[in-house]
Amino acid sequence: MQNFLKKLIERADLKAKEMTHLMEGIFQGKYSDIQIAGFLVALEMKGVTIEELTAAVRVVRANVRPIFQAPGNFIDIMSTGGSAKKPFNVSTTAMFIAAGAGVQVAKHTQRSIHTPCGSSDVLEALGVNVSVPMEKVPQSLQTIGLGVCFSPLVHPSMKFLAPSRRSLGIRTLLDLLAPMSNPTKAKWQVIGVHSKEAMELMASSYLSLGRAHVMLIHGKDGMDEITTVSTTYVIEVHDKKIKSYQIAPEDFAIKRSSAFKERVIDPNSNAKIIQNILQGQKGKAADIALLNSAAVIYMSGRSKTLLQGLQLAKESLYSGKAHKKLQELITFSQSLY
């Protein structure tokens, strides 16, 4: 580790073999928490390269616990986290709306690291058992179109990284690795990203990794979601092609909203916001949830355009189908206690 740290402090990039060796050593428990923290900080200060990120992702994917071979095609929704602008757990809300529109969603969830409420935290507040055994996820996907994949169950080797990540409390390479690991091997992914630079880095890495169909999103206002406050940067990666563009609320006949006064708050408050949306309460919280649901529906192939996806999202939400999906997930997951 000392040689790697010295190289990073001198702002020299690591080769793929070096990064692979280092990450494998971490997952084998060879390094102390202090050494791992030093590595993460030094790498962040130098700046992560495409080669370093790609090598790290390959190691993480190799160490993911085999989950399942579920029939059909499904999508994963996740974010890198760390956005100070996030008003509530938008992508968690979007999973229910998309599922109500007929999309199979295998959601990769985790506890909060940079904010008071992660996806696992709010799902628990809603009454969902997030510790569903991985072998039961295919049944959940088949019966209700939703599956929850709790990060600690998917990434047992991450236990060696967790203490350093929590004690540092800053964005590091690890924030990119979690969504890019794609533990469910979902055919499609929609990933909210904390910065435009990170989004571009991830897109280039996906090209190096090979086959992928991913939408990366970052709001110009700093939100790691499709925002209704400003324009949103979008990068679609499909196999060996990249398409970059921007979208605005007005493109979808949605009124541009003022900045959200709320921020990601405690799980119970987040759960209340989500319940209100799923029960049909209109307003800017519902608008942003619908627009992000549209992206999920579009990426799944259920619609040919984002605008068509939005219409399907509205039908799912205001018909009560989205709320029904929440109730079904609660019932299924609790039955496994």
C-alpha positions as CSV (number, residue, x, y, z in Angstrom):
1,M,0.0,0.0,0.0
2,Q,2.8,2.4,0.8
3,N,4.1,2.4,-2.8
4,F,0.6,3.1,-4.1
5,L,0.1,5.9,-1.7
6,K,3.4,7.5,-2.6
7,K,2.6,7.3,-6.3
8,L,-0.9,8.9,-5.8
9,I,0.6,11.7,-3.5
10,E,3.0,12.5,-6.3
11,R,-0.1,12.7,-8.6
12,A,0.9,9.8,-10.7
13,D,-1.9,7.6,-12.2
14,L,-2.2,3.9,-11.3
15,K,-2.1,1.4,-14.1
16,A,-4.9,-1.1,-14.5
17,K,-2.9,-3.9,-13.0
18,E,-1.9,-1.8,-10.0
19,M,-5.5,-0.7,-9.3
20,T,-6.6,-4.3,-9.7
21,H,-4.0,-5.6,-7.3
22,L,-4.8,-2.8,-4.7
23,M,-8.6,-3.4,-4.9
24,E,-8.2,-7.1,-4.6
25,G,-6.1,-6.6,-1.5
26,I,-8.7,-4.4,0.1
27,F,-11.4,-7.0,-0.5
28,Q,-9.2,-9.7,1.0
29,G,-8.8,-7.6,4.2
30,K,-5.1,-7.0,3.7
31,Y,-5.1,-3.3,4.6
32,S,-6.1,-1.3,7.7
33,D,-8.9,1.2,7.8
34,I,-6.3,4.0,8.0
35,Q,-4.5,2.7,4.9
36,I,-7.8,2.4,3.0
37,A,-8.9,5.9,4.0
38,G,-5.5,7.3,2.9
39,F,-5.8,5.6,-0.4
40,L,-9.3,6.9,-1.0
41,V,-8.4,10.5,-0.1
42,A,-5.1,10.5,-2.1
43,L,-6.9,9.1,-5.2
44,E,-9.7,11.7,-4.9
45,M,-7.2,14.6,-4.6
46,K,-5.3,13.3,-7.6
47,G,-8.4,12.7,-9.6
48,V,-9.7,9.3,-10.7
49,T,-8.9,8.2,-14.3
50,I,-10.9,6.1,-16.7
51,E,-8.4,3.3,-16.4
52,E,-8.5,3.4,-12.6
53,L,-12.2,3.4,-12.4
54,T,-12.7,0.7,-14.9
55,A,-10.2,-1.6,-13.2
56,A,-11.9,-1.0,-9.8
57,V,-15.4,-1.7,-11.2
58,R,-14.1,-5.0,-12.7
59,V,-12.8,-6.1,-9.3
60,V,-16.1,-5.1,-7.5
61,R,-18.1,-7.0,-10.1
62,A,-16.0,-10.1,-9.6
63,N,-16.6,-9.9,-5.8
64,V,-20.3,-9.3,-6.0
65,R,-22.3,-12.1,-4.4
66,P,-24.0,-14.1,-7.2
67,I,-27.6,-12.9,-6.8
68,F,-29.9,-14.7,-9.2
69,Q,-30.9,-15.5,-12.7
70,A,-34.3,-13.9,-13.0
71,P,-36.4,-14.3,-16.1
72,G,-37.4,-11.3,-18.1
73,N,-35.7,-7.9,-18.5
74,F,-35.6,-5.5,-15.6
75,I,-34.0,-2.1,-14.7
76,D,-32.0,-0.8,-11.8
77,I,-32.3,2.7,-10.5
78,M,-29.7,4.1,-8.2
79,S,-27.6,7.2,-7.6
80,T,-24.0,8.0,-6.5
81,G,-25.5,10.0,-3.6
82,G,-24.2,13.0,-1.9
83,S,-26.4,15.7,-3.5
84,A,-27.1,18.5,-1.1
85,K,-30.0,19.6,-3.4
86,K,-32.0,16.4,-3.2
87,P,-35.5,17.3,-1.7
88,F,-36.5,13.7,-0.9
89,N,-35.8,10.1,-2.1
90,V,-36.9,10.7,-5.7
91,S,-35.6,7.5,-7.3
92,T,-37.3,5.4,-4.6
93,T,-40.6,7.1,-5.5
94,A,-39.9,6.5,-9.2
95,M,-39.5,2.8,-8.7
96,F,-43.1,2.4,-7.6
97,I,-44.5,4.6,-10.4
98,A,-42.4,2.8,-13.1
99,A,-43.5,-0.6,-11.7
100,G,-47.1,0.6,-11.9
101,A,-46.5,1.3,-15.5
102,G,-45.5,-2.3,-16.1
103,V,-41.7,-2.0,-15.7
104,Q,-39.8,-4.6,-13.7
105,V,-37.5,-2.8,-11.3
106,A,-34.7,-4.5,-9.3
107,K,-33.6,-1.7,-7.0
108,H,-30.1,-1.7,-5.5
109,T,-30.5,0.0,-2.1
110,Q,-28.1,1.1,0.6
111,R,-28.0,3.0,3.9
112,S,-27.3,6.7,4.0
113,I,-23.6,7.7,3.8
114,H,-23.7,11.4,2.9
115,T,-27.3,12.3,3.7
116,P,-29.7,11.7,6.6
117,C,-31.8,9.2,4.6
118,G,-30.7,6.5,2.1
119,S,-33.0,4.4,-0.1
120,S,-32.9,1.5,2.4
121,D,-33.8,3.8,5.3
122,V,-36.9,5.3,3.6
123,L,-38.1,1.9,2.4
124,E,-37.9,0.6,6.0
125,A,-39.9,3.7,7.1
126,L,-42.5,2.8,4.5
127,G,-42.8,-0.7,6.0
128,V,-40.7,-2.6,3.5
129,N,-38.3,-5.3,4.8
130,V,-35.1,-4.4,2.9
131,S,-33.3,-7.6,4.0
132,V,-35.1,-9.8,1.6
133,P,-32.9,-12.9,0.9
134,M,-31.4,-12.6,-2.6
135,E,-32.8,-16.0,-3.6
136,K,-36.3,-14.5,-3.1
137,V,-35.8,-11.5,-5.3
138,P,-36.7,-13.4,-8.6
139,Q,-40.1,-14.3,-7.0
140,S,-40.6,-10.7,-6.0
141,L,-39.8,-9.5,-9.5
142,Q,-42.1,-12.1,-11.1
143,T,-45.1,-11.6,-8.8
144,I,-45.1,-7.8,-8.3
145,G,-42.5,-6.4,-10.7
146,L,-40.3,-5.1,-7.9
147,G,-37.2,-6.5,-6.2
148,V,-35.0,-5.0,-3.4
149,C,-31.3,-5.8,-3.4
150,F,-29.8,-4.6,-0.1
151,S,-26.2,-3.5,-0.6
152,P,-24.7,-5.4,2.4
153,L,-26.2,-8.6,1.2
154,V,-24.9,-8.0,-2.3
155,H,-21.4,-6.8,-1.5
156,P,-20.1,-8.8,1.5
157,S,-16.5,-7.8,0.7
158,M,-17.5,-4.1,1.1
159,K,-17.3,-4.6,4.8
160,F,-13.6,-3.9,4.6
161,L,-14.4,-0.5,3.0
162,A,-17.4,0.6,5.1
163,P,-15.6,1.9,8.2
164,S,-13.3,4.2,6.1
165,R,-16.1,5.4,4.0
166,R,-18.3,6.3,6.9
167,S,-15.5,8.0,8.9
168,L,-14.4,10.1,5.9
169,G,-17.9,11.3,5.1
170,I,-16.7,12.7,1.7
171,R,-17.3,11.6,-1.9
172,T,-14.8,9.0,-3.1
173,L,-14.3,6.4,-5.7
174,L,-16.7,4.2,-3.8
175,D,-19.7,6.4,-4.6
176,L,-19.2,5.5,-8.3
177,L,-18.5,1.8,-7.7
178,A,-21.8,1.0,-6.0
179,P,-24.1,1.8,-9.0
180,M,-21.6,0.7,-11.6
181,S,-21.3,-2.8,-10.0
182,N,-24.8,-3.6,-11.4
183,P,-25.2,-6.6,-9.0
184,T,-28.5,-7.7,-10.5
185,K,-27.0,-7.7,-14.0
186,A,-30.0,-5.5,-15.0
187,K,-30.3,-5.0,-18.7
188,W,-30.8,-1.3,-18.2
189,Q,-29.8,1.2,-15.5
190,V,-30.7,4.8,-14.7
191,I,-28.1,6.4,-12.4
192,G,-28.2,9.8,-10.8
193,V,-24.8,11.3,-10.5
194,H,-23.5,14.0,-8.1
195,S,-21.5,16.0,-10.7
196,K,-21.2,16.5,-14.4
197,E,-17.5,15.5,-14.3
198,A,-18.3,12.3,-12.5
199,M,-21.0,11.6,-15.1
200,E,-18.6,12.0,-18.0
201,L,-16.0,9.8,-16.2
202,M,-18.6,7.0,-15.7
203,A,-19.8,7.2,-19.3
204,S,-16.2,6.7,-20.6
205,S,-15.6,3.8,-18.2
206,Y,-18.9,2.1,-19.3
207,L,-17.5,2.2,-22.8
208,S,-14.3,0.5,-21.7
209,L,-16.3,-2.1,-19.7
210,G,-18.2,-3.2,-22.8
211,R,-21.9,-4.0,-23.2
212,A,-24.1,-1.5,-21.3
213,H,-27.3,0.4,-21.7
214,V,-27.3,3.2,-19.1
215,M,-28.7,6.6,-18.6
216,L,-26.6,8.9,-16.5
217,I,-28.3,12.1,-15.2
218,H,-27.2,15.2,-13.3
219,G,-29.2,18.4,-12.7
220,K,-27.6,21.7,-13.5
221,D,-28.8,22.8,-10.1
222,G,-26.7,20.1,-8.4
223,M,-29.4,17.5,-8.0
224,D,-28.5,13.9,-8.7
225,E,-31.9,13.4,-10.4
226,I,-33.7,14.8,-13.4
227,T,-34.6,18.2,-11.9
228,T,-37.6,20.4,-12.4
229,V,-35.7,23.5,-11.0
230,S,-33.2,23.8,-13.9
231,T,-32.0,21.9,-16.9
232,T,-30.6,18.3,-16.7
233,Y,-27.5,16.9,-18.3
234,V,-28.1,13.4,-19.7
235,I,-25.7,10.9,-21.1
236,E,-27.0,7.6,-22.7
237,V,-24.5,4.8,-23.1
238,H,-25.6,2.0,-25.4
239,D,-22.9,-0.6,-26.1
240,K,-20.2,1.5,-27.8
241,K,-22.1,4.7,-28.4
242,I,-22.6,7.8,-26.3
243,K,-25.4,10.3,-26.7
244,S,-25.3,13.5,-24.7
245,Y,-28.1,16.1,-24.4
246,Q,-29.9,18.3,-22.1
247,I,-33.6,18.4,-21.1
248,A,-35.7,21.0,-19.3
249,P,-39.1,20.8,-17.5
250,E,-40.7,22.9,-20.3
251,D,-39.9,20.1,-22.8
252,F,-42.6,18.0,-21.0
253,A,-45.1,20.8,-20.3
254,I,-44.0,20.8,-16.7
255,K,-43.7,24.2,-15.0
256,R,-40.2,25.0,-13.9
257,S,-40.4,25.0,-10.1
258,S,-38.7,27.2,-7.5
259,A,-35.9,25.6,-5.5
260,F,-37.1,23.0,-3.1
261,K,-37.0,24.3,0.5
262,E,-36.9,20.7,1.7
263,R,-33.7,18.7,1.7
264,V,-33.2,15.0,2.2
265,I,-34.5,14.7,5.7
266,D,-35.2,11.9,8.2
267,P,-36.7,8.6,6.9
268,N,-40.1,9.1,8.4
269,S,-40.5,12.6,6.8
270,N,-39.3,11.2,3.5
271,A,-41.7,8.3,3.8
272,K,-44.6,10.8,4.3
273,I,-43.7,12.7,1.2
274,I,-43.6,9.5,-0.8
275,Q,-46.9,8.3,0.6
276,N,-48.5,11.6,-0.3
277,I,-47.2,11.5,-3.9
278,L,-48.3,7.8,-4.3
279,Q,-51.7,8.7,-3.0
280,G,-52.2,11.2,-5.7
281,Q,-51.2,14.5,-4.1
282,K,-50.1,16.9,-6.9
283,G,-47.4,19.6,-6.8
284,K,-43.7,20.0,-7.5
285,A,-42.8,16.9,-5.5
286,A,-45.0,14.8,-7.7
287,D,-43.7,16.5,-10.9
288,I,-40.1,15.6,-10.2
289,A,-41.0,12.1,-9.3
290,L,-43.0,11.7,-12.5
291,L,-40.2,13.1,-14.7
292,N,-37.7,10.6,-13.2
293,S,-40.2,7.8,-13.6
294,A,-40.5,8.7,-17.3
295,A,-36.7,8.1,-17.7
296,V,-37.1,4.7,-16.1
297,I,-40.0,3.8,-18.4
298,Y,-38.2,5.1,-21.5
299,M,-35.0,3.2,-20.7
300,S,-36.9,0.0,-20.2
301,G,-38.3,0.2,-23.7
302,R,-41.9,0.6,-22.5
303,S,-42.0,4.0,-24.3
304,K,-40.2,5.3,-27.4
305,T,-39.6,8.7,-25.9
306,L,-39.3,10.4,-22.6
307,L,-42.6,12.3,-23.3
308,Q,-44.4,9.0,-23.9
309,G,-42.8,7.7,-20.7
310,L,-44.2,10.7,-18.8
311,Q,-47.8,9.9,-20.0
312,L,-47.4,6.3,-18.8
313,A,-46.0,7.5,-15.5
314,K,-49.0,9.8,-14.9
315,E,-51.4,7.0,-15.7
316,S,-49.6,4.7,-13.2
317,L,-49.6,7.4,-10.5
318,Y,-53.1,8.8,-10.8
319,S,-54.8,5.4,-11.4
320,G,-53.5,4.2,-8.1
321,K,-51.3,1.5,-9.6
322,A,-48.1,3.0,-8.2
323,H,-49.5,3.0,-4.7
324,K,-50.7,-0.6,-5.1
325,K,-47.1,-1.6,-6.0
326,L,-45.9,-0.2,-2.7
327,Q,-48.5,-2.1,-0.8
328,E,-47.6,-5.3,-2.6
329,L,-43.9,-4.9,-1.9
330,I,-44.6,-4.3,1.8
331,T,-46.8,-7.4,2.0
332,F,-44.3,-9.6,0.1
333,S,-41.2,-8.5,2.0
334,Q,-42.9,-8.7,5.4
335,S,-44.1,-12.2,4.7
336,L,-40.4,-13.3,4.7
337,Y,-39.8,-12.4,8.3
